[in-house]
Amino acid sequence: MYKRRSKPLFPSLSGLWARVGLSAVLTAVVTVGAQAQASGEGSTQPPRDQNCELRTGTWSIYAEGGLSWATDVWYQNLDAKKSYKVAPAVGGGVDYTIRPWVRVGAEYLWSRYRREQRFSQLDTKSMPVKAYGNYLMNYHNVRLGAGFNFMELWPNRSAQWLNIWAGTGLGYTFAKGNEYGIFFSNTVTQDGKTTPLIDGASISNESSVTIIGTVRTTNRHENFKKLYVPASLHIEADVSRQLSVGLKGEIDWLMNRKAIAPKNYAFALVTLRYNFVRSRARVQRACYEDETATLGNRLNVLQREATDARIQAEKAESARRQAERRNGKPAAEGRRVAITVEHSK
């Protein structure tokens, strides 16, 4: 009598291969995720405004305006207006930031300095007598320079929006102006001889005397061109990715100034800078497009691995069934046998 095996010749492989396929898929998911995190941790986060991104190989332009001073001017102030102590200054420039800690650029700056002489008492010991003087010089500064960012001593600081630049370079100043003056002059003519009428002059009553008073104005032009060495400290804060505002202090030392040019120019300026960098929307769009492509590629890999695992499981199941058909069941199994029993009366 044939009996059915209680233990199959080949173990059932369907459950085993299903577990193997599921384990392979889960392992692939964990491995790919771990590799993505290790190779670019935080890459799924939107990019922050880092100096390494905003200030590496980028151009910027800026405008500036404020006040200026000139020191050691040969034309002295006498009872001058208070407004003559300082003067307006405006300008602008272009910079190329090579790295977050260094940039080079060119700058133009216009300003002026004025002096005034208003005499409360005239010196009549000599003629002509100066009664009023006004000195005005307009100058144009052009320079090439470099700046160094102190804050990049801490490149991983949280305040990436704050930068302090120390700058220097070489410049050239073009100055042109004029001296305006008012002069009084008195002369006396007696005995056919004309002399200045100054303090202590004597006038004879024995002859005819002619006294003449004149007022003369002068307008003398002056100019100079000198090299100078600038030194500046510039504090800038980023309002946005493209826009920065700042405060700038600068002192210029004029070289070979001789007797006409001042010793120093000093400036206190407010700056407004525009950085030629991509907007935040474009950066985030590029970031999310890259992340979407990465996730799509990862999903395709996982789908292929799951398909391979399913095919392997189906092949194993097919092999198991074939083995059972060859070795597991008798030929008459499952058939019904009809037996007829006759009874005699």
C-alpha angles and dihedrals in degrees: 000000000000118000129195116246113255089203116044119232091235119034118241107273101184096084092041095053091044090056091046092051094047091048090050092052093048091046091052091050093050093044095050092046092049092049092050091050093047096046098045112009109191093014090128089061119091110261118263125223098268123174090231088063102036098039108038114101094341134138127223138178127204143186124211139188140169141099135326139196133197120208132207096014111176092225106080126217118239117185088331126176115271091236089065092069093075134026137199120262129194134172147119145210150187128250135192114207108211095180132354089266102046137041136168130205153140128257139191122199131178126196143135142216128213137195129190134195119199111172119212090190126028122225105228096177089100136026136267097040118211110230102171139005136187125185122193129177126180115197136187120207123199122177147165116219151152132232131207123205113226092191091066087076080083102040093167095053119135093229096073088152093069123077132170115201126194112198142187138160141129128295144178126219126206112197130181131167147123144246116229119197142174118210134187122207132183125188133183125208120199132152088008092300125114120206135166113270101232135155111297096022114144124221120203119222093202096076139037114280128201120195119191126187122195137183117208131184125201134195111191119185123219137179142168140179120210142167117239139187115223129207119189142173115205124188113195132183124193114234091179138344091281103028129068132172126199152166119237133192121189140176123193122200112208116218124221090000096162114180103324110048121070121248099240144008116212126193138190108191143173115217134202115195132190117202119206098226133126117276121253091250092057092046093049092046091053090046094051092044090055092047092048091051091049093050091047091053091047091051091050091052092050092048091052091049091049090049091050091049091050092050091051091049092050091050091051092049091050091051091050093053092049091051092050092051091052099046114011114064134052120234096243096043113130096017122126120228119207115212120192119204119193122205122204120218 
